[in-house]
Amino acid sequence: MKPLVFKCKIKDKRRLDMSWLSKIKTSSLSNIKNLRVNYGSKEYKLSTLFDVSGNNFKDIIISNSNKHLDNIGNNLEDKKITIFGNVGFGLAKGMCSGEIILNGNAGKNACSGMKGGSVHILGNADDGFCSLPTSMNEGLVDGFIYVQKSVGDDSVVRMRRGNIIIGGNIGSGSCLELISGSVVVLGKIGNNFCHNARRGTIFTRDKSICREYIKANQTDLTFFNFYKIKINKILNKSIINSSKPVRYFGTKSGKELIELFVI
Amino acid sequence: MKINGLAIENTFAEAFNMKASRIIVTADNIKWAKNAATSFTGFATSVIACGIEAGIERQLKAKETPDGRPGFAILLFSMSRSQLEKQLETRAGQCILTCPTTALFSGLDGEDMIPLGKNLKYFGDGFQISKRIDKKRFWRIPVMDGEFMCEETTARVPAIGGGNFILLSKNRASCLSACEIAVNVMSEIGNIITPFPGGVVRSGSKVGSKYKALIASTNDAFCPSLSGITGSKLHKSVNCVMEIVINGLTKEDIDKGIRESLIAISKSNYKKDIVSVSAGNYGGKLGPHHFHLRKILK
């Protein structure tokens, strides 16, 4: 079976809501081509907006995406979407399961309200990454997210569980009200990080935030090596190299049980 | 039938359906992993009185374990789900949680999950930390040497218990040495364990007893010391009988264990003292799995 490939024909700069992509169910290629999609103020046949080929409806490729395509992978379940090019806002919003690989940059509010699955953004993610979607109380319920470069301001709000690996920097006001989960930031951390957080584990190289945390005894923890091996294996590259991290546990200002590994 | 001069009787071993699970115990070094593993698998020779049958399946290198430390894979077998759950939790709590530097992981994937660290986490008294990675949940329980890390659940799978063969020997020394060869061979084969001490049983049993309270008693037909008194199945030249019981995840795994260990015995110097190889069964009416020795060795 060949992946279902979408090649975008749109030349103008109006935005296109791609939520329909996650809802494609097993049917014939002609049915997909005849899908009616709203674009601007009109409804179009999908074949007028995209060249479509292939027959594997669980493996989707967008071969030439651009920043005007919004909500790709919205509420996605059990599908794989590979994207070449940038995307607009709302990538993987409310995603439940499956996999998204983005070879480009993501717009605002990527992975917002995600509940499961894995997202690999091989570029930057704009502001509001893993932010709180309307109608939800948590910005990330579960899932695995890897961002190769940096993420913007106000990212990761009320994260409940899951794993976020950020290869670059994270903007200011991030990890607000962190509930639990693990966040790895290999670059610099912006201001106001982990404000009002309760629990969770942070792995960072940025020592500037350590002064707010209580330095813990440097006991050997099985978890650190386990996590290091697991993450390096999932991403198939060395993300965490340190073998002797400095551990901080709890904040000086309150009773929060945040754990910080300086790697 | 003879294999390299080793006589194989035309009989079969009778085995039963069981439920099995696999866990992985790791530690800072192999010594402490072994301490935990041997403690965990202690008093787990037979479901008759131990609740489960358990044994070390094999030693794992550091690169084979989830946390990059050396460890052991342990297989557990039980007749019922509830016994398996109960014994797993009790033994994990008393033998692995307590053992310095150890961590505990599931060694099987499946749909039927049973608790592993799910209830052990309460030992953390609210300081336990949950981590969910790759669709699996792990618990970090603070303990005095750092933390005890364990996976929340492990899988339970259908399995077979009670595969066996019996060595009938002219003398005890050769019988024991031949058994040791067999157990060594089987320790290299995955998915099976030999749950008895050193992998060998000298007290093979029959169903029932003259004493009403007992459900099993000595297999007098295979006791050389009773050969002149009871309906003995032993040739006059047989002076020692030992049995190896094999539990495995599939019939093929047990077949492989029996075949390779008997071939290894047949190539050893001890075969000259082995009168024949037999197997334990109950007439074929109790257990659904029959391991015909000659078919396996064909």
Interface residues (C-beta under 8 A of the other chain):
Chain A: D142 F144 R161 G162 N163 S180 G181 S182 R199 T201 T219 D220 L221 T222 F223 N225 F226 Y227 I229 K230 I234 L257 E259
Chain B: T26 D28 P66 D67 G68 R69 T101 A103 F127 I129 S130 K131 R132 I133 D134 F138 R140 D145 G146 E147 F148 M149
